[in-house]
Amino acid sequence: MTAGFDYFVIFAEMRTGSNFLESNLNAFDGIECHGEAFNPHFIGYPNRTELLGITQAMRDEEPARLIGAIKGQSQGIGGFRFFHDHDARVLDPMLDDPRCAKIVLTRNPVDSYVSWKIAQATGQWKLTNVKRRRDSTVRFDAEEFEGHLARHQAFQLVLLNRLQTSGQTAFYIGYDDLQSVEVMNGLARYLGCEARLEALDASLKPQNPEPLERKVENYDEMARALAQFDRFDLSRTPNFEPRRGAAVPGFVTAAHAPLVYMPVRGGPEAEVRAWLAALDGVPEDTLPTRLNQGALRRWMRGKPGHRWFTVLRHPVARAHAAFCERILVPGPGCFNSIRRTLRKAYKLPIPADWPDPGYDRAAHRAAFAGFLGFLKANLAGQTAIRVDAHWATQAAVIEGMAQFGAPDAILREEEMAAGLVAVARQVGVAAPQAPGSVVPTGPFELGDIYDDEIERLTRAVYQRDYVTFGFADWAS
């Protein structure tokens, strides 16, 4: 621990992610955050009567006494969260003290306002188990929001001005940055803590990961009320999905042609690999793969004019393929541990053993719909199960690829035949053959169970892919 700071304060507001930030700071050996130490209605946390031996009455009589205890009795560097309506008597001493580390946590004001309204409606201010999540929609009140925004902006201006005039700086962190372990480790470094986290605390879950239009009953009215602003980004889809790497060992190069296939798991991988092998007349199992980044760069230098390509699959078809190939049927290729967890903890209605003579088309539709419900929570960061590449958003997978090299061509499965032929001709293949037809997997084809409800459930999971890649309904 360095001697740069004696203690720290997190300037935040309700529903900005301050509980999650505190939880992760407390995961560091050498940092201790003591909740809302100066909340006028409690000390530290609700239903607590004292903090570090200081009662609420003692704190209210002499606030500096509690700051002294936080500096002197914390395990490592101590601190607390401070909102605009907390005890104003400690604000000036903190802002004037260069040995008080300032952390400023912010969030889109519309998001924090809607989240606050939902928490009021449900009475749920924290979420540690997604199965106990309470849903509610709320109405946007323009006058109430205006007051909410004015109070928060005024406090932020006070902080900014005081830091500027005193020649200090703060560690600014946005709500979306809370999902980055690198940012969290950077914050620890700023506080003088030498410990580092390997992963973030997963005990707290995002409570309301849906887009605003699904949380606000009078969304159109809200949009009109906010029409004079352009900074709220109302149409974006909240993204709690972990960032993905390039997964270079999974890339496949042609045997001779200067082509690199960058697979999106859950897509038509088998058909593309077979086509790539046939392009040069070699067995599929001889295609160069599992290359590290150095080996692939050497290949690239030896293949001027090379092309990179990938193939997307419609989100409904891709989710169905992942369900059939990785979850439904136990055995080789199945994620058996995840399958057991989904059956037991998430009550996914799939048979314990396979084959099951009672598993008919209606059962398959119900099971797939249940799987889509799990995917919605999983991609929203609300489950303990990994976001596997077979059902991660294709947008996240493409972003990960781009860390090494962006694909020259992003094809859709329905246009794959003509698209692959065109890509092959671009690199000089004279008469490339079209790939073979995609073979459906699973006991029932998607067309047997697809309907408007399946489409709606899938859009709730993969809105990011629908918007990014322009997917229409699967049946259209």
C-alpha positions in Angstrom: 0.0 0.0 0.0 1.4 3.4 -1.0 1.0 6.5 1.1 -0.8 8.5 -1.6 -4.2 8.5 0.1 -5.5 8.0 3.6 -9.0 7.0 2.6 -11.4 7.2 -0.4 -15.0 8.2 -1.2 -17.2 7.0 -4.0 -19.4 9.8 -5.2 -22.4 8.1 -6.7 -26.2 8.0 -6.7 -28.9 5.4 -6.2 -29.1 2.9 -9.0 -25.7 3.7 -10.6 -24.1 0.4 -9.7 -22.5 1.5 -6.5 -23.3 -1.8 -4.7 -21.6 -3.7 -7.4 -18.6 -1.4 -7.3 -18.3 -1.7 -3.5 -18.6 -5.5 -3.7 -15.7 -5.7 -6.1 -13.6 -3.3 -4.1 -14.1 -5.4 -1.0 -12.8 -8.4 -3.0 -9.3 -6.8 -3.0 -7.0 -7.6 -0.2 -6.2 -4.2 1.1 -9.4 -2.3 0.3 -12.4 -2.0 2.6 -15.6 0.0 1.7 -18.0 0.7 4.5 -21.3 1.3 2.6 -23.2 4.5 2.9 -21.4 5.8 5.9 -23.1 9.1 6.0 -26.6 8.2 4.9 -28.8 10.3 7.3 -31.2 7.4 7.8 -28.7 4.7 8.8 -25.0 4.2 9.2 -23.2 2.1 6.6 -26.0 -0.3 5.8 -29.8 -0.5 6.6 -30.5 -2.0 10.1 -27.0 -1.4 11.3 -26.6 0.5 14.6 -22.9 1.3 14.4 -19.9 1.3 12.2 -16.3 0.7 13.5 -17.5 1.3 17.0 -19.2 4.6 16.1 -23.0 4.8 16.6 -25.3 6.7 14.4 -25.8 9.3 17.2 -22.1 9.7 17.7 -21.6 10.2 13.9 -24.4 12.7 13.7 -22.9 14.7 16.7 -19.4 14.7 15.2 -19.1 13.4 11.6 -15.3 13.7 11.5 -15.1 11.0 14.2 -16.3 8.4 11.7 -13.9 9.5 9.0 -11.1 9.1 11.6 -12.3 5.6 12.4 -12.4 4.7 8.7 -8.9 6.0 8.2 -7.5 4.2 11.3 -9.4 1.0 11.6 -10.0 -0.2 8.0 -8.2 -3.3 6.7 -6.0 -1.4 4.2 -7.3 1.7 2.7 -10.9 2.4 3.8 -13.7 4.4 2.2 -17.4 4.7 1.7 -20.1 5.7 -0.7 -21.5 9.2 -0.7 -24.7 10.5 -2.5 -25.8 14.0 -3.1 -28.3 13.8 -0.1 -25.9 12.4 2.4 -24.5 14.5 5.4 -23.3 17.7 3.7 -21.1 18.6 6.6 -18.4 16.1 5.5 -18.4 17.2 1.8 -16.1 20.2 2.2 -13.5 18.4 4.3 -13.4 15.5 1.8 -13.2 17.8 -1.2 -10.5 19.9 0.4 -8.4 17.0 1.4 -5.9 15.8 -1.3 -5.3 12.6 0.8 -8.9 11.6 0.2 -9.1 9.6 -3.1 -12.1 10.6 -5.1 -14.0 8.1 -7.2 -16.8 9.4 -9.4 -19.3 6.8 -10.6 -21.9 7.9 -13.2 -24.7 6.3 -15.2 -27.0 7.4 -18.0 -29.6 9.5 -16.0 -32.6 7.9 -17.8 -31.4 4.4 -17.0 -30.8 5.2 -13.3 -34.2 7.0 -13.1 -36.1 4.0 -14.6 -34.1 1.6 -12.4 -35.0 3.6 -9.3 -38.7 3.6 -10.3 -38.6 -0.2 -10.7 -36.9 -0.7 -7.4 -39.5 1.4 -5.7 -42.3 -0.6 -7.4 -40.8 -4.0 -6.6 -39.0 -3.3 -3.3 -36.0 -5.1 -4.7 -32.8 -3.0 -4.4 -30.3 -5.8 -4.8 -30.3 -9.1 -6.8 -28.1 -12.1 -5.9 -30.3 -14.9 -7.3 -32.0 -14.4 -10.7 -34.8 -16.8 -9.7 -35.9 -14.2 -7.0 -36.0 -11.4 -9.5 -39.1 -9.3 -9.5 -40.4 -7.7 -12.7 -42.3 -4.5 -13.1 -42.8 -1.8 -15.7 -43.1 1.8 -14.7 -44.4 5.1 -16.0 -42.1 7.9 -17.0 -43.0 11.2 -15.2 -41.4 14.1 -17.1 -41.6 16.5 -14.2 -40.2 14.0 -11.7 -37.3 13.1 -14.1 -36.5 16.7 -14.6 -36.0 17.1 -10.8 -34.0 13.9 -10.7 -31.7 15.1 -13.5 -31.3 18.6 -12.1 -30.2 17.3 -8.6 -27.7 14.9 -10.0 -26.2 17.3 -12.5 -25.9 20.1 -9.9 -24.0 17.7 -7.6 -21.7 16.6 -10.4 -21.0 20.3 -11.3 -20.0 20.9 -7.6 -17.6 18.0 -7.7 -16.1 19.1 -11.0 -15.6 22.7 -9.9 -14.2 21.9 -6.5 -11.7 19.4 -8.0 -10.6 21.9 -10.7 -10.2 24.8 -8.3 -8.2 22.7 -5.8 -6.0 21.2 -8.5 -7.1 17.6 -7.8 -8.3 14.8 -10.1 -10.7 11.9 -9.6 -11.0 8.4 -10.9 -14.1 8.5 -13.2 -15.9 5.3 -13.8 -19.0 4.7 -15.9 -21.7 2.1 -15.2 -20.7 0.1 -18.2 -17.1 0.1 -17.0 -18.1 -1.9 -14.0 -18.1 -5.1 -16.1 -14.4 -4.7 -16.8 -12.0 -6.5 -14.4 -9.2 -4.4 -16.1 -10.9 -1.2 -15.0 -11.4 -2.5 -11.5 -7.7 -3.4 -11.3 -6.9 0.0 -12.5 -9.0 1.5 -9.8 -7.1 -0.6 -7.2 -3.9 0.7 -8.6 -5.1 4.3 -8.3 -5.9 3.6 -4.6 -2.4 2.3 -4.0 -3.5 -1.4 -3.6 -1.1 -4.0 -5.0 -3.6 -6.8 -5.1 -5.3 -7.7 -8.4 -8.6 -9.5 -9.3 -8.7 -12.4 -11.7 -12.5 -12.1 -12.1 -15.3 -9.9 -10.9 -17.6 -10.7 -8.1 -20.6 -12.6 -9.5 -22.8 -12.5 -6.5 -24.7 -9.3 -7.6 -26.7 -9.6 -10.8 -28.0 -6.9 -13.1 -31.6 -6.5 -12.1 -33.2 -4.9 -15.2 -31.2 -5.8 -18.3 -34.0 -5.2 -20.8 -34.0 -2.3 -23.2 -35.9 0.8 -21.9 -38.9 0.3 -24.2 -39.7 -2.9 -22.3 -39.4 -1.3 -18.9 -41.3 2.0 -19.5 -45.1 1.7 -20.1 -45.3 5.1 -21.8 -42.0 4.8 -23.7 -43.2 6.9 -26.7 -44.3 9.7 -24.3 -40.9 9.5 -22.6 -39.1 9.7 -25.9 -41.1 12.8 -26.9 -40.4 14.4 -23.5 -36.7 13.9 -24.0 -36.6 14.8 -27.7 -34.6 17.9 -26.9 -31.7 15.7 -25.6 -29.6 13.5 -27.8 -27.2 12.1 -25.1 -29.5 9.4 -23.6 -29.1 6.8 -26.3 -32.6 5.5 -25.6 -32.6 2.8 -28.3 -29.5 1.0 -27.3 -29.6 -2.6 -25.9 -28.0 -2.9 -22.5 -25.0 -5.2 -22.9 -23.8 -7.3 -19.9 -22.2 -10.0 -22.1 -18.5 -10.6 -21.3 -16.1 -9.5 -24.0 -14.7 -12.2 -26.1 -11.2 -12.8 -27.5 -10.3 -13.5 -31.0 -10.2 -17.4 -30.6 -7.5 -17.7 -33.2 -6.9 -21.4 -32.6 -10.4 -22.0 -33.9 -9.7 -20.3 -37.3 -9.3 -22.6 -40.3 -7.2 -22.0 -43.3 -7.5 -23.6 -46.7 -4.9 -26.1 -47.6 -3.7 -24.1 -50.6 -6.1 -21.2 -51.4 -5.4 -18.0 -49.5 -8.6 -18.2 -47.4 -9.2 -18.1 -43.7 -12.5 -19.2 -42.2 -13.4 -17.6 -38.9 -16.1 -19.8 -37.4 -19.0 -18.4 -35.4 -19.9 -21.3 -33.1 -23.5 -22.5 -33.6 -23.4 -21.7 -37.3 -23.0 -23.9 -40.4 -19.4 -24.9 -39.4 -19.4 -28.5 -40.8 -20.7 -27.4 -44.2 -18.1 -24.6 -44.5 -15.2 -26.8 -43.5 -16.3 -29.4 -45.9 -16.5 -26.8 -48.7 -13.0 -25.4 -47.8 -11.5 -28.9 -48.0 -13.2 -29.7 -51.3 -11.9 -26.4 -52.7 -8.3 -27.8 -52.7 -9.3 -31.5 -53.0 -7.9 -32.5 -49.5 -9.5 -34.5 -46.6 -11.2 -32.2 -44.2 -9.2 -33.4 -41.2 -6.0 -32.1 -42.9 -7.1 -28.5 -43.0 -4.7 -26.3 -41.0 -6.2 -25.3 -37.7 -5.3 -24.7 -34.1 -2.7 -22.1 -35.2 -1.5 -19.6 -32.7 -1.3 -16.0 -33.6 2.4 -16.1 -34.6 1.8 -19.1 -36.9 -1.2 -17.5 -38.5 0.7 -14.2 -39.1 3.4 -16.2 -40.8 0.8 -17.9 -43.0 -0.7 -14.4 -43.8 2.7 -13.1 -44.9 3.1 -16.1 -47.2 -0.3 -15.7 -48.7 -0.6 -12.2 -50.1 -4.1 -11.3 -51.3 -5.7 -13.6 -48.6 -9.3 -13.2 -47.6 -11.0 -13.7 -44.2 -14.6 -14.7 -44.0 -17.3 -15.9 -41.6 -20.9 -17.0 -41.9 -23.7 -15.9 -39.6 -26.8 -17.9 -38.8 -30.3 -16.5 -38.0 -30.6 -16.2 -34.2 -33.6 -18.5 -34.0 -31.8 -21.2 -36.0 -28.6 -20.8 -34.1 -30.2 -21.0 -30.7 -32.1 -24.1 -31.8 -28.9 -25.7 -33.1 -27.1 -24.9 -29.8 -30.0 -26.4 -27.8 -30.2 -29.6 -29.9 -26.4 -30.2 -30.2 -25.1 -29.0 -26.8 -28.0 -29.4 -24.3 -30.8 -31.7 -25.3 -29.1 -35.0 -26.0 -26.6 -36.2 -23.3 -23.3 -37.7 -24.5 -20.4 -36.7 -26.7 -20.7 -33.1 -27.8 -23.2 -32.2 -25.1 -22.4 -29.8 -22.3 -23.4 -32.4 -19.8 -22.7 -30.4 -16.7 -24.6 -27.4 -17.9 -27.4 -29.8 -19.0 -27.7 -31.1 -15.5 -27.7 -27.6 -14.0 -30.4 -26.4 -16.4 -32.6 -29.4 -15.5 -32.1 -29.1 -11.7 -31.6 -25.4 -11.0 -33.5 -23.8 -13.9 -36.2 -26.5 -14.3 -35.6 -26.9 -18.1 -38.1 -29.5 -19.2 -35.8 -31.9 -20.9 -35.7 -35.7 -20.2 -33.1 -37.0 -17.8 -32.3 -39.8 -20.2 -32.2 -40.1 -23.9 -34.0 -41.3 -26.0 -37.3 -40.7 -24.3 -40.4 -42.0 -26.1 -42.6 -39.3 -24.4 -40.6 -36.5 -25.9 -42.9 -35.2 -28.7 -43.1 -32.1 -30.7 -45.0 -30.1 -28.0 -42.4 -31.1 -25.4 -39.6 -30.0 -27.8 -41.2 -26.6 -28.3 -41.7 -26.2 -24.5 -38.1 -27.2 -23.8 -36.7 -24.9 -26.5 -38.8 -22.0 -25.2 -37.4 -22.7 -21.7 -33.9 -22.7 -23.1 -34.5 -19.3 -24.7 -35.6 -18.0 -21.2 -32.3 -19.3 -19.8 -30.3 -17.6 -22.6 -32.0 -14.3 -21.8 -30.8 -14.4 -18.2 -27.4 -15.9 -19.2 -26.5 -13.1 -21.7 -27.7 -10.5 -19.3 -25.1 -11.6 -16.7 -27.8 -13.0 -14.3 -26.6 -16.7 -14.1 -23.5 -18.4 -12.8 -23.2 -20.4 -16.1 -20.7 -19.3 -18.6 -21.8 -17.4 -21.8 -20.6 -20.1 -24.2 -19.5 -19.3 -27.7 -22.3 -21.4 -29.1 -24.9 -19.0 -27.8 -23.0 -15.8 -27.3 -24.3 -12.9 -29.5 -22.7 -13.1 -32.9 -22.0 -9.3 -32.6 -19.7 -10.1 -29.6 -18.0 -12.9 -31.5 -17.3 -10.7 -34.5 -15.9 -8.0 -32.1 -13.6 -10.6 -30.6 -12.4 -11.7 -34.0 -11.6 -8.1 -34.9 -9.0 -7.9 -32.1 -6.8 -10.0 -34.4 -8.3 -9.3 -37.8 -11.7 -8.3 -39.1 -13.3 -10.6 -41.6 -13.3 -9.3 -45.2 -16.7 -11.0 -45.8 -19.6 -11.6 -43.3 -22.0 -13.9 -45.1 -25.5 -15.0 -44.0 -26.3 -18.7 -44.0 -29.1 -18.2 -46.5 -26.7 -16.6 -49.0 -23.8 -18.8 -48.2 -23.7 -20.8 -51.5 -23.3 -17.7 -53.7 -21.2 -15.9 -51.1 -18.6 -18.6 -50.7 -18.3 -19.0 -54.5 -17.7 -15.3 -54.8 -15.1 -15.2 -52.1 -13.2 -18.2 -53.7 -13.2 -16.4 -57.1 -11.8 -13.3 -55.5 -8.6 -15.2 -54.5 -8.2 -16.8 -57.9 -10.1 -20.2 -57.7 -11.3 -20.7 -61.2 -14.4 -22.9 -60.8 -15.3 -23.2 -57.1 -18.1 -25.6 -56.2 -21.0 -24.4 -54.0 -21.2 -25.8 -50.5 -23.5 -28.7 -49.6 -26.9 -28.2 -48.0 -27.1 -27.7 -44.3 -28.3 -30.8 -42.4 -30.8 -30.0 -39.6 -30.0 -31.4 -36.1 -32.3 -32.5 -33.4 -35.3 -34.8 -33.1 -37.5 -32.1 -34.6 -36.7 -29.5 -37.2 -37.1 -25.8 -36.3 -40.0 -25.4 -38.7 -42.0 -28.0 -36.7 -42.1 -25.8 -33.6 -41.5 -22.2 -34.8 -44.2 -19.6 -34.3 -44.5 -16.0 -33.3 -43.9 -16.7 -29.7 -40.6 -18.4 -30.4 -39.6 -15.4 -32.6 -40.5 -13.0 -29.8 -38.5 -15.0 -27.2 -35.5 -15.1 -29.5 -35.6 -11.3 -30.2 -35.7 -10.7 -26.4 -32.4 -12.6 -26.2 -30.6 -11.5 -29.3 -31.9 -8.0 -30.0 -28.3 -6.9 -30.4 -27.8 -9.3 -33.3 -31.1 -8.4 -34.9 -30.2 -4.7 -34.8 -26.5 -5.1 -35.8 -27.0 -7.5 -38.7 -30.5 -6.6 -39.8 -32.1 -10.0 -39.3 -35.8 -10.2 -40.1 -38.2 -12.9 -38.7 -36.8 -16.4 -39.3 -39.9 -17.5 -41.3 -39.9 -14.5 -43.6 
